């Protein structure tokens, strides 16, 4: 079901592209008729317009999967979304090694990433306490310069977020004074390409006054991929033109399309479930929604101050580069889809299931 609507995207893109070409060609013909007195200038302008107008439309690979996609989805080892424990002590030591590696981003679809700590996309979850010092060491095992930008840090970026050359390491420190759920990412130019190639992750800063104890805490990082090929016979790479037009082929939670449909997140009836959601983009928001229920509490825009929380929320937008915390209790056994309610993103893979209890059957839609 996850991939069912992908082919509609291809048709829409092609129709729009052909319409644009027809309009541009008609405009060129009109311009030539109206300005025959300046043929040389007109010819120059028309050639430039024609070159742009008749460029081949961008090719979408959305929904292109092998015939055994369902079996591959079941075999896929889903990214563990469980929030890891906080490191003990006043200093949280984090060491990430950047690696160029090929990962699966959908069933049978390979993609060449630039990866934090060899995870692919996203990088590892960093979990610290408010007031704890984060000692970050970045080792560049890749082929080009990279960096790391923590949205949770109040620090001079030209000092801490500087490029690290291949084969080098760099260490900096910051105090995590602001509680919330934040993004981190590579900040090396072009940032669009580095984030789209998987160089992003989440850092959770617990409040000094803890939130109520949850039965389950999960971290979901939204991201999109722009492919220069279908990734089936050989891995795909990043397509800048598609990224500039915000035409993703796949949109995911935690780096793999629909992985939590085949491997749902779980909880028991009436458990307090806390979901930390980051929209890594690089360009799309996550309009977070769980089908069949309403959020009891939302801590908006990574602000975990209970006095600022919202209650009884159906859907809440998480902007690209932002985060939010969602809490819910579900009394009835069942399968509850979680999505970005931008349904183009759902069709491209940004969907999962929260399984409450042990319900029979599967989702019909």
Secondary structure, 3 states (H helix, E strand, C coil): CCCCCHHHHHHHHHHHHHHHHHHHHHHHHHHHHHCHHHHHHHHHHHHHHHHHHCCCCCCCCCCCCCCCHHHHHHHCCCCCCECCCCCCCCEEEEEEEEEEEEEEEECCEEEEEEEECCCCCCCCCEEEECCCEEEEEEEECCCCCECCEECCCCCCHHHHCCCECCCCEEEEEEECCCCEEEEEECCCCCHHHHHHCCCEEEEEEECCCCCCCCCEEEEEEEEEECECCCCCCCCECECHHHHHCCCCCEEEECCECCHHHHCCEEECCCCCEEEEEEEEECCCCEEEEECCCCEEEEEHHHCCCHHHCEEEECEEEECCCCEEEEEECCCCCEEEEEEECCHHHHHCCCEEEEEECCCCCCCCC
